[in-house]
């Protein structure tokens, strides 16, 4: 039977008149709800129910888009019908009206003003910051020691974002930021629950830590803003750019065309959170995958040796570090730090012959689409050769979207690639990564606000000879 929403290349459950999907109560009774993590649940839906899946969980209606064409339609074409999702809306109470949480038209204005801070030349200048901090970190490693690379990558990404955002590399300051960010991250799981604004006020130690984390970050950021306003010389960091940014399209070039302190604070906090854990998780997964695939690791080490010799990598090396780029791309495919992109329908609208009701949650799951065997044969295999220019051109748009798409596509994407590629090349040039005893099974994942490895990622590190 064909229905209005079926088109030849798009797969629906045979015979369905409406998108079909899993029923909540049987899943609850069987205990699946507790056994399966959310990323695996969405992947199982895609395999079982096809390219458009509908399900309801405790009264919340969800529509899941699993085909590249549908993903593009949801994220790009139909974006004007959507709002930010519930988690982002609730996060406003801590992130304010930054790029991640704000709605149009404020979002476009802020995006225009923040864009120069992420321009190619600006990112190129951060290349040396990335390799400097990577070398500094790995020079502390002991030959043959076991290192929790996830903890290391979190600290590395924080140091890099601390330097590129605030031009700070004062160890004490970085330590303070790390502690405050960690406490603050405790808020994010609350955003999935009702009334997070009330919960965070509860007199519990966990809530106090979150409040203290927020207060600490606010104090730090406002102090830096005050110092910079007093001495507005360009320090080459994102904060200088945000403070100097002028909205060229504003009706007047009066003060309203610049960001207020509160807006600069919101954007700084947003970039700090959006740019730190995502990149650290991607690097941790990449290193763990390399440890399990020695032949690929050797190819990467050989490339790093050929391109870098004994010097530090710079942004100019990026285009020659092809293997590093392919490894990072493949890690982002298998373990996308943003594992699902969600929106809320702001109005009721027609979509391929069905009616999407206002309030429906729309999800495009990177984790499931990146593992669809139609675009990714043998999807669980780690194979960086999927990212040669020819292979990339042969795949449909929307089959790979670790950085999202459309008007909310990641503004830090260029910086993330630079960080991933230069850090991987720098590490592989000097260190060999080995799995611990017991081999390397699939990597246990913990999908929360981002997709992170479950627990520590301990690997043995061996120093490579400098030739
Ligand atoms: C591997 C690393 C990263 C991944 C996988 C990633 C992924 C994403 C994705 C998928 C979105 C879109 C979310 C949506 O559509 O709802 C996004 C947005 C965003 N990202 Fe990233 N990101 C990464 C690194 C960074 C970095 C390094 C920065 C900044 C330094 C950054 C800043 C942002 C901001 C500000 C937004 C909001 C953009 C907007 O709505 O206009 N991200 N990121």
Boltz pocket constraint, residues with backbone or C-beta under 6 A from the ligand:
constraints:
  - pocket:
      binder: B
      contacts: [[A, 99], [A, 100], [A, 107], [A, 111], [A, 161], [A, 270], [A, 271], [A, 274], [A, 275], [A, 276], [A, 278], [A, 279], [A, 282], [A, 336], [A, 337], [A, 338], [A, 341], [A, 342], [A, 401], [A, 402], [A, 403], [A, 404], [A, 405], [A, 407], [A, 408], [A, 409], [A, 410], [A, 411], [A, 412], [A, 413], [A, 415], [A, 416]]
      max_distance: 6.0
